[in-house]
Amino acid sequence: MGKFAEADAVISKIAICRKCKARNKSTAKKCRKCGSIYMRPKRKDIRVKK
């Protein structure tokens, strides 16, 4: 989790389309851009480049 609780709360309400990588609401049944039903929750951890 990050430094700010408010930001973490907003990030937890985001779903990412696996097909086109668009941001969607977590309650969405399909992607707003491409119509795909394959969604994943946004990652909560901070990933560092190696």
N, CA and C atoms as a LAMMPS dump frame, in Angstrom:
ITEM: TIMESTEP
0
ITEM: NUMBER OF ATOMS
150
ITEM: BOX BOUNDS ff ff ff
-5.0000000000000000e+02 5.0000000000000000e+02
-5.0000000000000000e+02 5.0000000000000000e+02
-5.0000000000000000e+02 5.0000000000000000e+02
ITEM: ATOMS id mol type element x y z
1 1 1 N 0.835 -1.179 0
2 1 2 C 0 0 0
3 1 3 C 0.876 1.238 0
4 2 1 N 0.282 2.337 -0.43
5 2 2 C 1.03 3.57 -0.562
6 2 3 C 1.016 4.402 0.694
7 3 1 N 1.456 5.638 0.55
8 3 2 C 1.527 6.55 1.686
9 3 3 C 0.16 7.09 2.082
10 4 1 N -0.717 7.278 1.091
11 4 2 C -1.962 7.994 1.326
12 4 3 C -3.159 7.049 1.31
13 5 1 N -3.906 7.032 2.386
14 5 2 C -5.078 6.164 2.49
15 5 3 C -6.167 6.571 1.498
16 6 1 N -6.294 7.879 1.243
17 6 2 C -7.321 8.348 0.305
18 6 3 C -7.043 7.825 -1.104
19 7 1 N -5.793 7.86 -1.507
20 7 2 C -5.414 7.375 -2.837
21 7 3 C -5.617 5.866 -2.939
22 8 1 N -5.292 5.132 -1.889
23 8 2 C -5.485 3.688 -1.885
24 8 3 C -6.953 3.331 -2.02
25 9 1 N -7.832 4.12 -1.417
26 9 2 C -9.268 3.863 -1.502
27 9 3 C -9.767 4.048 -2.928
28 10 1 N -9.243 5.043 -3.636
29 10 2 C -9.658 5.279 -5.02
30 10 3 C -9.104 4.192 -5.933
31 11 1 N -7.862 3.8 -5.723
32 11 2 C -7.233 2.771 -6.55
33 11 3 C -7.95 1.438 -6.401
34 12 1 N -8.474 1.156 -5.213
35 12 2 C -9.153 -0.117 -5.004
36 12 3 C -10.485 -0.185 -5.743
37 13 1 N -10.972 0.945 -6.243
38 13 2 C -12.24 0.972 -6.975
39 13 3 C -12.035 0.911 -8.486
40 14 1 N -10.849 0.502 -8.936
41 14 2 C -10.537 0.484 -10.361
42 14 3 C -10.341 -0.952 -10.838
43 15 1 N -10.893 -1.244 -12.019
44 15 2 C -10.655 -2.517 -12.691
45 15 3 C -9.96 -2.215 -14.014
46 16 1 N -9.054 -3.091 -14.419
47 16 2 C -8.294 -2.914 -15.652
48 16 3 C -8.72 -3.988 -16.653
49 17 1 N -8.958 -3.561 -17.881
50 17 2 C -9.305 -4.506 -18.947
51 17 3 C -8.05 -5.277 -19.346
52 18 1 N -8.146 -6.585 -19.443
53 18 2 C -6.997 -7.403 -19.834
54 18 3 C -6.696 -7.29 -21.327
55 19 1 N -7.671 -6.864 -22.113
56 19 2 C -7.5 -6.805 -23.559
57 19 3 C -6.9 -5.476 -24.014
58 20 1 N -7.46 -4.344 -23.53
59 20 2 C -7.005 -3.036 -24.023
60 20 3 C -6.375 -2.164 -22.936
61 21 1 N -6.293 -2.649 -21.718
62 21 2 C -5.652 -1.959 -20.589
63 21 3 C -6.368 -0.675 -20.164
64 22 1 N -7.654 -0.536 -20.472
65 22 2 C -8.408 0.651 -20.081
66 22 3 C -8.8 0.572 -18.608
67 23 1 N -8.908 1.732 -17.969
68 23 2 C -9.377 1.792 -16.589
69 23 3 C -10.896 1.819 -16.585
70 24 1 N -11.499 1.016 -15.717
71 24 2 C -12.94 0.933 -15.594
72 24 3 C -13.317 0.964 -14.123
73 25 1 N -14.589 1.197 -13.834
74 25 2 C -15.081 1.095 -12.469
75 25 3 C -15.052 -0.365 -12.055
76 26 1 N -14.881 -0.604 -10.773
77 26 2 C -14.801 -1.988 -10.306
78 26 3 C -16.133 -2.712 -10.448
79 27 1 N -17.23 -1.975 -10.546
80 27 2 C -18.55 -2.59 -10.69
81 27 3 C -18.909 -2.892 -12.141
82 28 1 N -18.055 -2.499 -13.088
83 28 2 C -18.351 -2.688 -14.509
84 28 3 C -18.35 -4.171 -14.863
85 29 1 N -19.299 -4.564 -15.685
86 29 2 C -19.391 -5.95 -16.155
87 29 3 C -18.559 -6.162 -17.409
88 30 1 N -18.356 -5.079 -18.198
89 30 2 C -17.554 -5.168 -19.411
90 30 3 C -16.796 -3.86 -19.594
91 31 1 N -15.779 -3.892 -20.435
92 31 2 C -14.922 -2.736 -20.664
93 31 3 C -15.678 -1.627 -21.382
94 32 1 N -15.412 -0.381 -20.987
95 32 2 C -16.081 0.757 -21.607
96 32 3 C -15.521 1.07 -22.987
97 33 1 N -14.276 0.645 -23.276
98 33 2 C -13.652 0.942 -24.57
99 33 3 C -13.873 -0.168 -25.595
100 34 1 N -13.57 -1.402 -25.208
101 34 2 C -13.602 -2.481 -26.201
102 34 3 C -14.749 -3.471 -25.999
103 35 1 N -15.432 -3.419 -24.855
104 35 2 C -16.56 -4.306 -24.615
105 35 3 C -16.176 -5.686 -24.103
106 36 1 N -14.916 -5.911 -23.825
107 36 2 C -14.445 -7.203 -23.338
108 36 3 C -14.942 -7.456 -21.913
109 37 1 N -15.175 -8.719 -21.584
110 37 2 C -15.625 -9.062 -20.228
111 37 3 C -14.46 -9.495 -19.339
112 38 1 N -13.25 -9.518 -19.876
113 38 2 C -12.085 -9.973 -19.126
114 38 3 C -11.45 -8.798 -18.392
115 39 1 N -11.717 -8.719 -17.074
116 39 2 C -11.25 -7.616 -16.248
117 39 3 C -10.422 -8.174 -15.091
118 40 1 N -9.527 -7.34 -14.588
119 40 2 C -8.751 -7.696 -13.398
120 40 3 C -8.741 -6.489 -12.478
121 41 1 N -8.616 -6.718 -11.173
122 41 2 C -8.492 -5.568 -10.26
123 41 3 C -7.134 -4.901 -10.42
124 42 1 N -7.064 -3.615 -10.172
125 42 2 C -5.801 -2.897 -10.255
126 42 3 C -4.873 -3.37 -9.156
127 43 1 N -3.597 -3.513 -9.481
128 43 2 C -2.613 -3.956 -8.481
129 43 3 C -2.467 -2.923 -7.391
130 44 1 N -2.378 -3.386 -6.17
131 44 2 C -2.25 -2.487 -5.021
132 44 3 C -0.798 -2.262 -4.615
133 45 1 N 0.078 -3.212 -4.943
134 45 2 C 1.471 -3.085 -4.517
135 45 3 C 2.254 -2.227 -5.511
136 46 1 N 3.331 -1.65 -5.051
137 46 2 C 4.197 -0.821 -5.878
138 46 3 C 5.282 -1.732 -6.455
139 47 1 N 5.375 -1.756 -7.785
140 47 2 C 6.347 -2.616 -8.443
141 47 3 C 7.554 -1.768 -8.841
142 48 1 N 8.744 -2.293 -8.592
143 48 2 C 9.983 -1.578 -8.863
144 48 3 C 10.693 -2.251 -10.021
145 49 1 N 11.242 -1.437 -10.925
146 49 2 C 12.028 -1.991 -12.03
147 49 3 C 13.324 -2.56 -11.51
148 50 1 N 13.785 -3.644 -12.117
149 50 2 C 15.028 -4.275 -11.696
150 50 3 C 16.175 -3.843 -12.573
